[in-house]
Amino acid sequence: MALFTRTHMPPLDGADGWLNSKQLGSDELRGHVVVVNFWTLTCINWLRTEPYVRGWSQAYSGDGLIVVGVHTPEFTFEHEPAHVERAVAERAIDYPVALDNGYRIWRAFDNHYWPALYFIDTDGVIRDQHFGEGRYEESEREIQKLLGVERELVDVVGVGPEAEADWENLRSPETYLGSYRSERFAGDTNGRLHLNQWSLDGDWSIGREKVVARDAGARIAFRFHARDAHLVLARSGGDPIPFRVELDAEAPASACGVDVDEGGNGVLDASRMYQLVRQDAEIHERTLEVTFLEPGAEAYVFTFG
């Protein structure tokens, strides 16, 4: 913490727009404890952190806390304000959110992570920071210390994609699919995948940050070991795209995620992260297959929990 005792919070005037607020400047923030939360809408690590940030905003706003979300997009489609607005509504985010499409606020903070939390005192000095998930109790105690209050911690229970990961059974890493950061790609194959390999079947184009299904029936597969499996999907336009999920060549049944029914049926109707699998039994290696029933689906990254 000593590293930040003389570092003042940079101004937030580099935003491309604001949600839930007009532009916040130094006058609006002066005299308040501020938590700045960097996020991007498809980040599973942010999703699992968000219920805590939301809870702190609601619990301490009356004590003088202002939470400011800064949405700095990772993927090209995340620059579209409508996608961010949808995420804000779905997550019931009621605190101000700056749209940082130009990365100006990100660079002003010299930030490098999603999510990232900066804790600022009433004089505008950054007193603490935290990157990634976890450390929730210490972070809330820091907020209380800066506010000069002491009380029971907020009771937070994440549901759906916001639920804490099953860390003991998580053996599959975040895996990007585009050519820029692609790893463990097994190619076009119908053969057996090894753990954490993925493959494509059918007609696909491979771009820098995504793979795109070019025909109906195009399939993507991943061999994973985790309770949850997610896939970031987008579509450039047109009608919603139905898809089918299978686990080890069968319908997922009770292991379906929130975006799939027990028969494995889902619909790509918005550009976001989709939870395809949430297992409720013993966790072991499984092969996840996603078949898109119409062309046009864009797949970006698998994440697990």
N, C-alpha and C positions, 0 to 999 in steps of 0.2 A: 504493500500500500504506500510505502514511503516514496516510491517512484512517481506517484501521481499527485503529491501534495502541492506542487506548484504549477500543475497543468490545468489551464482553464478550458472549459467546454468551448469548442468552436461554435460559431454561429450556424443556424439552421437555414440561412437564407439561400442556400443553393438548391433547394427543392424545386422539382418540376411541377408540383401541385400538392394539395393537401386533401386528406379525407378526414371527416369528423371535426374539422377545425379550419379556421383561417390560418394564414401563415403565422407561425410563432416566432417572435423575435426576442431579444434580450429583455425588453420591457415586460412582456407577458410572463417570462420565466424568472425574473428577478425576485429573490426572496423565497423561492420554492426549492424544495428538494426535487431533483429530476432524475428519472431513470430513462436512458436512451437505449432502445432495443432495436438492433439491426436484424432484419429478417428478409426472407424471400419465400414466396407463397408455396413452393413445392418442396421445401426443405423439411424432411422428417424430424431432424433434430430441433428445428424451431417449433414444429407442431407439438412435440412432446414437452417443450418448455413453455409454450404459450399459456396453458391454464394457470400456471404460477404467476406469470406477468399480469395476466388479466385479473387474477385474484388480488394481487398487490395493488393494482390501480383502483379496484373497487373498495378495498379495505382501508386504504390510507389517503384517498383523495381529500377527505374531510380534514386530514391532519396537515395538508399542504403539499402532498406528493403530486407531481405531474409525470405521467408516463408518456413518452413520445416514441412511437414506432417509426422506424426508418426502413421503408421497403426498397432495398437495392436488388434489382433483378439479377438472377444467375443466367437464365435462358432468354433468348430473344423474345419469345411470346410473353414473358413476364413483364415486358415493358408496357403492355397494353393496360391502361387504367381499369378497364372493365373487369379484367381477371382479378386485379387486386381488390376492387370493390366487392366482388363476389366472395373472396376469401375473408375479407373483413366482416361481411354479413354472416357467413357460415360459422365463423369463430366467435361471433358476438363481441367483437372488438369495439369498444366505445371510446377509447382514448385517441388522441390525434395521431395521424399517420402521414408522414412526409413521403412523397413519391420521389425517389432518388435515382431516376433513370440515368442521369448523367454521371453518377458516382461522385458527385461533388461533395456531399456530406460524408460519404464513405472515406474519401481521400483526406478530407479535413480532419477526421478522427484518426487517420492512418490505420483504419480497420482492415482486417483480413479474413473475417470469419462470419458465418451464419450458424447459429445466432450469436450475437455479442451483446453484452449488457454493460453499460457505463453508469456509475452511480455518482451523482453530482450534488454538492452541498449548496446551501442557500447563497453562498458567495460565488457560485459558478465554477467551483474547483472540482475536478474529477478526483474522487477519493478512493474509488475501487473500480475494478472491471472483472468480468468473467466471460469466458468463451466456451460455447458448447453447452451440453446438458449438465445437470447435477448442481451440487452446492446450493440447493434451494434454501435450506435453513440459514446458512451463513449469509446469503444474499438478503434474505428478509430481515435478519438481525442488523445488517448494515443499514438498510432502509430505516429501521426503527431508531438506530443510533443517530442517524443524520436528522431525523424528525424530532428526536428527543422524546420518544414514547417507548413504552414497554408493555407488551401484552402477549396473549397466546398467538401462535402462528396461524396463518390462514390454513384452513383444511381444504386440500386440493386432491381431487380424484379425477385423473384424465380418463376420458372414454373414447372409444373408437380409435382413430389414428393418434389421438392425444395421449393415449395410455402409455405408461412407462414401458420400455422394452423389457423383454425377458432376457436379461443380460447373460444368465448362466447358460442359456441354450443358443445364444447368438453366435454363429460361426460363419456367417456369410457377410461380406462387406458391401458397402455401397459400390455399385458398378455402373459406370457410364457406358453408353452405347454408341455415341457418335465417334467419328474417326479421330477427333482431337484427343480424347482421353480414354478410348476403348481399351479394355483389358479382358483377358480370359475368354476371348471370342473363339469358339470352336468352328466357325464357318457355317456353310450351308450343309447341314447333315441331319439325317434321321437316326444316326447312331446314338449310343449311350453317352451321356455327358458325365464328366467327372465333377466332383463337388466344386461349385462356384464357377463352372463354365456355362456359357450360354450359346445359343445357336439360332439361326434363322432358317425358315423353310418357306418356299414360295418366292414371289417377285418383290424384292425390297430394293430401295435405293439407300445408300449410306452417305449421310452428310456429315458436316463437321461436328454438330452437337446432337444429332438425332438419326434414327433410322425410320424410313417411311414405307408403309405397306402400299404396294402399287396395284395389288389385285385382291379380290375377295378370296378368303381362305388363307391368306398369308399368316404364318405362325411364328411366334417367338417362344423359346424355351429356356429355362434356367434350372440348374440343379442346386438346391439351396438347403441350408440347415438353420432354421429359425422358426419362432412362433408365427411371426407376421411376414408377409411379403407384399411389397408395394411397387407400383410402376407409375412413373410420371408420363402422362399422355397428353397430347394436344391434337387438334385438327385445324386445318387452315380455313375451313369453311364448309358449306353444304350441310346436309342432314346429319343428325347424330349417327354414330357408327356402332352397331351392336357387336359384341364380342363374347367369346365363350372361354371359360377357364376350366382347366382340368389339372388334377393332382394325380400323378402316377397313372395317367390315362383314364381317370374316372372323374365324375363330378365331385366337387369338394364337399358336398353335404354340409355337416355342421362346422367344417373347417373353412367355410366361406368368409371372406372379409366383408366389410360394411358396404362395399360397392358391387357386390356379387350376390346372387341368390344361391340357395343350396344346390340348384341344378347347374350352377356355373355361369349363369347368364348375367351379363352386364352391358352397359351402354356408355360409350364415350360421348358425352354431351357437353362437356366443358373442358377447358385446358387446365389441368391440375394433377395432383397426386391421387392415384386410385389404390385403395386397400383391397387386394385380391384374395389374400389368405389371412385368416387368424385361426390357428389351430387350438383346439380345446382338449387335446389328448397328449400322449407322450410325443415329444419332439424328436424327429429323426430326419435323415436325408429324404427329400422329396424332389420330384421333378415337376415343376410348374410349366404348363403350356398355355399360351394365350393365342387364340385364333380370332382374327378380325374378319367379320362376315361381309364387310364392304371395304373398298380401298380408301386410302387417305389418312389412316391412323399414323400419328407421329409418336415414337417412343424415345425417351431421353435417358432415363436412369432407373435402375432397380435399387430399392432400399429395403432394409429388413429390421425387424424388431423382436 
